[in-house]
Amino acid sequence: MKISRSSYTAEFKELAVRRVNACESFAATAKELGLSEQTLRNWVKAAKAGKLNGAGSKVVTPEEMELSRLRAENAKLKRENEIIKKAGGVLREGCSVKYAWIDAQTNRFALREMCDTLDVSISGYRAWKSGGTPDRKRLTAGQTLAMIRAIHAEVKGAYGSPRMIRELRWRGYTASKGRVERLMRTHGIHARHKRRYRVTTESKHGLPVARNLLDRDFAPAAPNQVWTADITYLWTDEGWLYLAIVLDLFNREVIGWSLKPRMTTELVADALTMAWFRRRPAPGVLHHSDRGSQYASQAYQDKLREFGMTCSMSRKGNCWDNSPTESWFNSFKNERYHGLRYTTQTEMRAASFEYIEVFYNRKRQHSTLGYKSPLQFLQRWISEQNQEKRAA
């Protein structure tokens, strides 16, 4: 997909500069957001000079600011496809064969990209390289506890013991189920507790509603077949914010989102437009939402027709008809909202931005996806499809 060059909103730039200042690393922030280091350095320099929002800045819509990130993701996919093309039959071989191929390609591709694409660990490759076996590093109980606490802080309490075990193993450490569960239980380390679902949909309106065409079939066979959408409330000391998202059910990725102080049709339309810009799907996507007035409005229905999408709506008062999206909101609120106080709307925007774009889509283990992140799952599927085409 060819993506045209675009600018960024002032809000996006400010959030990016704050992340640089918080972690003091241009490289880490650039990698998180799919930007170049030089772009970030220019923004920081402009911010210090008070010119970040100067006359030279082009103000665009929230969805347009995501297009540049798409360029970086497309470039990454292109590199991964090139790795797969070069690797050939190595993909289905054992680890030793993969390590040997990686070793011969280190001057051509990045080590992490090769290991991720071939589904092996960097620690395993390095152990093979040094002449040893790719066994995991053995930790004492004290070391395991220290790692658990570090990961717990890093993911802000998002992981219970099942995800914690997989995260430790992914990082190359031993992690027995019994030890990890015992240490977390003994030291009071646990995932944030779930809250009860609360109805937030206003469906008492006279607007037309669509039939439930999705019918709780939450497992599409490919991307861009079924998108789901919903809205949630977020309180700050400065007042309410409303978060609308669009989820691709195939890999549970948040492909569109919008955060505004009013719950209007514009809120959900902006999230949908961002999703369309990010994916550019062919006509025929099934779009499922609740019966809220924002989704039933003429303006939103016109937008769906413009994008060639088919509308589906949940039955009245039935949150289970859109349970994957409700589950996403539950995870977001448990991991970034409940038990925390946001004194400003700016803090809430930054937390939402970090959760969606940095943590959830790229890093968070998703049980429905075999404990891969949404982007990892999608990239693996694309790689498998390309491999099958070459084999045919």
C-alpha positions as CSV (number, residue, x, y, z in Angstrom):
1,M,0.0,0.0,0.0
2,K,1.4,3.4,-1.0
3,I,1.0,6.0,1.8
4,S,1.4,9.7,1.1
5,R,3.5,11.9,3.3
6,S,1.6,13.4,6.2
7,S,2.1,15.8,9.2
8,Y,1.1,15.3,12.8
9,T,-1.3,17.1,15.1
10,A,0.1,19.3,17.9
11,E,-1.3,16.9,20.5
12,F,0.6,13.9,19.0
13,K,3.9,15.9,19.0
14,E,3.4,17.0,22.6
15,L,2.7,13.4,23.7
16,A,5.8,12.2,21.8
17,V,8.0,14.8,23.4
18,R,6.7,14.0,26.8
19,R,7.5,10.3,26.3
20,V,11.1,11.3,25.2
21,N,11.5,13.4,28.3
22,A,10.1,10.6,30.6
23,C,12.4,7.8,29.3
24,E,15.3,10.1,28.2
25,S,15.8,8.0,25.1
26,F,15.1,9.1,21.5
27,A,15.8,5.6,20.1
28,A,13.3,3.9,22.5
29,T,10.5,6.4,21.9
30,A,11.1,6.4,18.1
31,K,10.8,2.6,18.0
32,E,7.6,2.7,20.2
33,L,5.9,5.1,17.9
34,G,7.2,4.1,14.5
35,L,9.1,7.4,14.0
36,S,12.6,8.4,13.0
37,E,14.9,9.6,15.8
38,Q,15.6,12.8,13.8
39,T,11.9,13.7,13.7
40,L,11.7,13.3,17.5
41,R,14.9,15.4,18.0
42,N,13.4,18.2,15.8
43,W,10.2,18.2,17.8
44,V,12.1,18.3,21.2
45,K,14.2,21.2,19.9
46,A,11.1,23.0,18.7
47,A,9.4,22.4,22.0
48,K,12.3,23.9,23.9
49,A,12.2,26.9,21.7
50,G,8.4,27.3,22.1
51,K,7.9,26.7,18.4
52,L,6.4,23.2,18.4
53,N,3.1,24.6,17.2
54,G,4.5,27.3,15.1
55,A,3.3,28.5,11.7
56,G,5.3,25.8,10.0
57,S,3.2,23.1,11.6
58,K,0.4,21.6,9.5
59,V,-2.6,20.7,11.7
60,V,-4.4,17.6,10.5
61,T,-7.1,15.3,11.8
62,P,-6.3,12.6,14.4
63,E,-6.7,9.8,11.9
64,E,-4.2,11.4,9.4
65,M,-1.5,11.5,12.1
66,E,-1.5,7.7,12.1
67,L,-0.5,7.4,8.4
68,S,3.2,8.0,9.0
69,R,3.2,5.1,11.6
70,L,1.6,2.9,8.9
71,R,4.6,3.7,6.7
72,A,7.0,2.4,9.3
73,E,4.8,-0.7,9.9
74,N,4.7,-1.4,6.1
75,A,8.4,-1.1,5.9
76,K,8.8,-3.6,8.8
77,L,6.5,-6.0,7.0
78,K,8.4,-5.6,3.8
79,R,11.7,-6.5,5.7
80,E,10.0,-9.5,7.3
81,N,8.7,-10.7,3.9
82,E,12.2,-10.4,2.5
83,I,13.5,-12.5,5.4
84,I,10.9,-15.2,4.8
85,K,11.7,-15.1,1.0
86,K,15.4,-15.6,1.7
87,A,14.8,-18.2,4.5
88,G,12.8,-20.5,2.2
89,G,12.3,-23.9,3.8
90,V,14.1,-22.9,7.0
91,L,10.8,-21.8,8.5
92,R,9.7,-25.4,9.2
93,E,13.1,-26.6,10.3
94,G,14.4,-27.0,13.9
95,C,16.0,-24.3,15.9
96,S,19.6,-25.3,15.1
97,V,18.9,-24.9,11.3
98,K,17.3,-21.5,11.9
99,Y,20.2,-20.3,14.1
100,A,22.6,-21.3,11.3
101,W,20.6,-19.4,8.7
102,I,20.4,-16.3,11.0
103,D,24.1,-16.4,11.6
104,A,24.8,-16.3,7.9
105,Q,22.4,-13.3,7.5
106,T,23.5,-11.0,10.4
107,N,25.1,-8.5,8.0
108,R,21.8,-8.2,6.0
109,F,19.0,-8.2,8.6
110,A,18.6,-7.1,12.2
111,L,19.0,-9.9,14.7
112,R,15.7,-9.2,16.5
113,E,13.7,-9.1,13.2
114,M,15.1,-12.4,12.1
115,C,14.5,-14.1,15.4
116,D,10.9,-12.7,15.6
117,T,10.1,-13.8,12.1
118,L,11.5,-17.3,12.5
119,D,10.0,-17.6,16.0
120,V,13.2,-18.2,17.9
121,S,14.7,-16.3,20.8
122,I,17.7,-14.1,20.7
123,S,19.1,-15.8,23.9
124,G,18.7,-19.2,22.1
125,Y,20.6,-18.0,19.1
126,R,23.4,-16.5,21.3
127,A,23.7,-19.8,23.2
128,W,24.0,-21.7,19.9
129,K,26.5,-19.2,18.7
130,S,28.7,-19.7,21.8
131,G,28.7,-23.4,21.3
132,G,26.3,-24.2,24.1
133,T,22.7,-25.3,24.1
134,P,19.8,-22.8,23.9
135,D,18.7,-23.6,27.4
136,R,16.9,-20.9,29.4
137,K,18.8,-19.0,32.1
138,R,18.1,-20.6,35.5
139,L,17.1,-18.2,38.3
140,T,17.0,-18.6,42.0
141,A,13.7,-17.9,43.8
142,G,15.0,-14.5,44.7
143,Q,16.0,-13.7,41.2
144,T,12.7,-14.9,39.8
145,L,10.8,-12.7,42.3
146,A,12.9,-9.7,41.2
147,M,12.1,-10.4,37.6
148,I,8.4,-10.8,38.3
149,R,8.3,-7.5,40.2
150,A,10.2,-5.8,37.3
151,I,7.9,-7.1,34.7
152,H,4.8,-6.4,36.9
153,A,5.9,-2.7,37.1
154,E,6.8,-2.6,33.4
155,V,3.3,-3.8,32.2
156,K,1.6,-1.8,35.0
157,G,0.0,-4.7,36.6
158,A,-1.6,-6.1,33.4
159,Y,-0.3,-9.7,33.8
160,G,-1.5,-12.5,36.1
161,S,0.5,-15.7,36.5
162,P,-0.3,-17.3,33.0
163,R,1.0,-14.3,31.1
164,M,3.9,-13.7,33.6
165,I,5.1,-17.3,33.0
166,R,5.1,-16.8,29.2
167,E,6.8,-13.4,29.5
168,L,9.6,-14.9,31.6
169,R,10.1,-17.8,29.2
170,W,10.0,-15.4,26.2
171,R,12.8,-13.4,27.8
172,G,14.9,-16.6,28.1
173,Y,14.4,-17.5,31.8
174,T,13.2,-20.6,33.5
175,A,9.7,-20.2,34.9
176,S,8.0,-23.2,36.4
177,K,4.2,-22.8,36.8
178,G,4.3,-23.7,40.5
179,R,7.1,-21.3,41.5
180,V,5.8,-18.3,39.6
181,E,2.2,-18.8,41.0
182,R,3.6,-19.3,44.6
183,L,5.8,-16.2,44.5
184,M,3.1,-14.0,43.1
185,R,0.6,-15.3,45.6
186,T,2.9,-15.0,48.6
187,H,4.0,-11.5,47.7
188,G,0.6,-10.2,46.7
189,I,1.5,-9.7,43.0
190,H,-1.6,-10.1,40.8
191,A,-3.3,-8.6,37.8
192,R,-5.7,-5.8,38.4
193,H,-9.2,-7.2,39.3
194,K,-12.0,-7.0,36.9
195,R,-15.0,-4.7,37.5
196,R,-18.6,-5.3,36.7
197,Y,-19.9,-4.4,33.3
198,R,-22.0,-1.2,33.3
199,V,-24.4,-0.3,30.5
200,T,-23.4,3.0,28.9
201,T,-25.4,2.8,25.6
202,E,-28.2,5.3,25.0
203,S,-30.5,3.3,22.7
204,K,-33.8,5.1,23.5
205,H,-34.1,6.9,20.1
206,G,-36.2,6.7,17.0
207,L,-33.4,6.1,14.6
208,P,-33.3,3.0,12.4
209,V,-31.3,0.1,13.8
210,A,-29.7,-2.8,11.9
211,R,-30.1,-6.5,12.4
212,N,-27.4,-8.5,14.3
213,L,-25.6,-10.0,11.3
214,L,-22.5,-10.8,13.4
215,D,-24.5,-13.2,15.6
216,R,-21.6,-13.6,18.0
217,D,-19.3,-15.1,15.4
218,F,-16.1,-13.6,16.8
219,A,-13.6,-15.6,14.8
220,P,-13.2,-14.2,11.3
221,A,-10.7,-16.1,9.0
222,A,-8.8,-13.0,7.9
223,P,-8.2,-9.3,8.6
224,N,-10.7,-6.7,7.5
225,Q,-13.7,-9.0,7.6
226,V,-15.3,-7.9,10.8
227,W,-14.7,-4.7,12.7
228,T,-16.5,-3.9,16.0
229,A,-16.9,-0.5,17.6
230,D,-18.0,0.9,21.0
231,I,-17.6,3.9,23.4
232,T,-16.6,4.1,27.1
233,Y,-16.5,6.9,29.7
234,L,-13.2,8.1,31.4
235,W,-13.3,10.4,34.4
236,T,-10.6,13.0,35.2
237,D,-10.6,15.9,37.7
238,E,-11.2,18.2,34.7
239,G,-14.3,16.3,33.6
240,W,-15.3,13.4,31.4
241,L,-13.6,12.1,28.4
242,Y,-15.1,9.6,25.9
243,L,-13.1,7.0,24.2
244,A,-14.4,5.4,21.0
245,I,-12.5,2.5,19.4
246,V,-12.7,0.3,16.3
247,L,-11.4,-3.3,16.7
248,D,-10.5,-5.8,14.0
249,L,-11.8,-9.0,15.4
250,F,-9.3,-11.1,13.5
251,N,-6.3,-10.0,15.5
252,R,-8.1,-7.9,18.1
253,E,-6.1,-4.8,17.2
254,V,-7.4,-1.3,17.9
255,I,-7.2,0.1,14.4
256,G,-9.1,3.3,15.1
257,W,-9.7,5.4,18.2
258,S,-10.8,8.9,19.2
259,L,-10.9,10.6,22.5
260,K,-13.0,13.7,23.1
261,P,-14.8,15.6,25.9
262,R,-18.2,15.1,24.3
263,M,-20.0,11.8,23.2
264,T,-21.0,12.8,19.7
265,T,-21.3,11.3,16.2
266,E,-18.0,13.1,15.4
267,L,-16.3,11.0,18.1
268,V,-17.2,7.6,16.6
269,A,-16.8,8.9,13.0
270,D,-13.2,10.0,13.7
271,A,-12.4,6.5,15.1
272,L,-13.9,4.8,12.1
273,T,-12.0,7.2,9.7
274,M,-8.7,6.4,11.4
275,A,-9.4,2.7,11.1
276,W,-10.2,3.1,7.4
277,F,-7.0,5.1,6.8
278,R,-4.9,2.6,8.7
279,R,-6.2,-0.5,6.8
280,R,-7.8,0.8,3.5
281,P,-10.0,-2.4,3.3
282,A,-11.9,-3.5,0.2
283,P,-15.7,-3.0,0.3
284,G,-17.6,-5.6,2.3
285,V,-16.3,-5.2,5.9
286,L,-19.0,-6.1,8.5
287,H,-19.1,-3.3,11.0
288,H,-20.8,-4.2,14.3
289,S,-21.7,-1.9,17.1
290,D,-24.4,-1.4,19.8
291,R,-27.7,0.5,19.0
292,G,-26.4,3.8,20.4
293,S,-27.6,7.0,18.8
294,Q,-24.1,7.9,17.6
295,Y,-23.9,4.7,15.5
296,A,-27.5,4.8,14.3
297,S,-27.2,8.5,13.2
298,Q,-27.6,9.4,9.6
299,A,-24.1,10.9,9.4
300,Y,-22.4,7.7,10.7
301,Q,-24.5,5.4,8.4
302,D,-23.5,7.6,5.5
303,K,-19.9,7.1,6.5
304,L,-20.3,3.3,6.5
305,R,-21.9,3.4,3.0
306,E,-19.0,5.7,1.8
307,F,-16.5,3.1,3.0
308,G,-18.5,0.2,1.5
309,M,-19.2,-1.4,4.9
310,T,-22.2,-3.5,6.1
311,C,-23.9,-2.4,9.3
312,S,-24.7,-4.9,12.1
313,M,-26.0,-4.0,15.6
314,S,-26.3,-5.8,18.9
315,R,-29.7,-6.7,20.2
316,K,-31.2,-4.3,22.7
317,G,-29.5,-4.3,26.1
318,N,-27.3,-7.3,25.2
319,C,-23.7,-6.5,25.9
320,W,-22.6,-10.0,25.0
321,D,-23.3,-9.4,21.3
322,N,-20.3,-7.2,21.3
323,S,-18.3,-8.9,24.0
324,P,-14.7,-8.7,22.4
325,T,-15.0,-4.9,22.4
326,E,-16.4,-4.8,25.9
327,S,-13.6,-7.1,27.0
328,W,-11.0,-4.6,25.5
329,F,-12.5,-1.8,27.6
330,N,-12.5,-4.0,30.6
331,S,-8.8,-4.7,30.1
332,F,-7.9,-1.1,29.5
333,K,-9.7,0.1,32.5
334,N,-8.3,-2.6,34.8
335,E,-4.8,-1.9,33.6
336,R,-4.7,1.8,33.2
337,Y,-7.7,3.4,34.9
338,H,-9.3,1.8,37.9
339,G,-7.6,2.7,41.2
340,L,-5.7,5.6,39.5
341,R,-6.5,9.3,39.6
342,Y,-6.0,11.5,36.5
343,T,-5.9,15.1,37.5
344,T,-6.0,16.4,34.0
345,Q,-7.5,15.4,30.7
346,T,-4.0,15.6,29.2
347,E,-2.8,12.8,31.6
348,M,-5.7,10.7,30.5
349,R,-5.0,11.2,26.8
350,A,-1.3,10.3,27.4
351,A,-2.2,7.1,29.3
352,S,-4.7,6.1,26.6
353,F,-2.2,6.8,23.8
354,E,0.5,4.8,25.6
355,Y,-1.8,1.8,26.3
356,I,-3.2,1.6,22.7
357,E,-0.2,2.4,20.5
358,V,2.7,1.4,22.6
359,F,1.6,-1.5,24.9
360,Y,-1.6,-3.2,23.7
361,N,-1.2,-3.4,19.9
362,R,2.5,-4.1,20.0
363,K,3.4,-5.9,23.2
364,R,0.5,-7.2,25.3
365,Q,0.0,-10.9,25.3
366,H,-3.6,-11.8,24.1
367,S,-4.9,-15.2,25.3
368,T,-7.2,-15.4,22.2
369,L,-4.2,-15.0,19.9
370,G,-2.1,-17.7,21.5
371,Y,-0.5,-15.1,23.9
372,K,0.9,-13.0,21.0
373,S,0.3,-9.3,20.6
374,P,-2.2,-8.2,17.9
375,L,0.6,-7.0,15.6
376,Q,2.7,-10.1,16.2
377,F,-0.3,-12.3,15.4
378,L,-1.1,-10.3,12.2
379,Q,2.5,-10.3,11.0
380,R,2.7,-14.1,11.5
381,W,-0.5,-14.6,9.5
382,I,0.8,-12.5,6.7
383,S,4.1,-14.4,6.7
384,E,2.3,-17.7,6.5
385,Q,0.1,-16.5,3.7
386,N,3.1,-15.4,1.7
387,Q,4.9,-18.7,2.3
388,E,1.8,-20.6,1.1
389,K,1.7,-18.5,-2.1
390,R,5.3,-19.2,-2.9
391,A,4.9,-22.9,-2.2
392,A,1.9,-23.0,-4.6
